[in-house]
Amino acid sequence: MADTYRPARILLVEDSEGDIYIFRRALREAKFLNEIHAIQDGEEAWEYLKGRAADALPDVIFLDINLPRLTGIELLKRMHADEALSTIPVIMLTISQEEEDIVQAYDYGAFSFISKTVQPENLLDIISNLDRLYVQVVARNPD
């Protein structure tokens, strides 16, 4: 039986250069060898996703709620309505504690939330738990 493991393709949709840097550093320190593509604009992320072949879509998306041109909630809503994109696990990144944001994100299929106020060393713990999510991704998208 062929080994189906491959590093997960991660799409990070985040408009803060500093947060992108922290995220990438946390992955490196956790020794994840994932392909990470960062996009800083919601509309650009939508175009990126729509332009990918099914076998080149990200395995997981980390999505900021507050983005320029197209908010994270609006991007999630579009993804939820698109059969090819609706099954990609999306983890929302937010500083918002607004119940409406949280409810909407879950209504449109968000997998989980991470507070952007988390310390970089705690982000390592969160990211190191991606292996549980990755098992689900491999089962959904075997190579």
Residue, then its C-alpha position, 0 to 999 in steps of 0.5 A: m500500500a502506498d504511503t499517502y502522507r504529504p505535507a498539507r498545503i496551507l493557505l494563510v489569508e492574513d493582511s498583517e505582515g507581522d502576523i504572517y511572519i509569526f505564523r511562518r516562524a511558528l510552523r518552522e519551530a514546530k518543524f512542519l514542512n508544509e507548503i504555505h501560501a500567504i495572501q493579504d486580501g480577501e478578493e485575491a484569495w477568492e481569485y486564487l481559490k477559484g483558479r486552482a485545480a481540484d488537486a492543487l487546492p489548499d488542504v487547510i485555510f487560516l483566514d483572518i476575519n478582517l481583510p481588505r476588499l472582501t472580509g473573511i466572513e464574505l470569503l467563507k460564505r462564497m466558499h461555503a456556496d461552492e461545492a469544490l471549496s466547501t469541504i476545505p477546513v477553514i480556521m478563522l483568525t480573529i481579534s473579534q470577540e463578537e458573537e455575531d462574527i463567530v456564529q456567522a463563521y460557523d454557519y458558513g462552515a468554519f472549522s475552528f477559531i484562533s484568537k490573534t491575541v495568542q502569544p507566538e509560543n502558544l501558536l506553536d501548540i495550536i499549530s502542532n495540533l494540526d496533525r489531527l486536522y491533517v488526518q481528516v484532510v488525508a482521509r478526505n483527499p487521499d493522493 
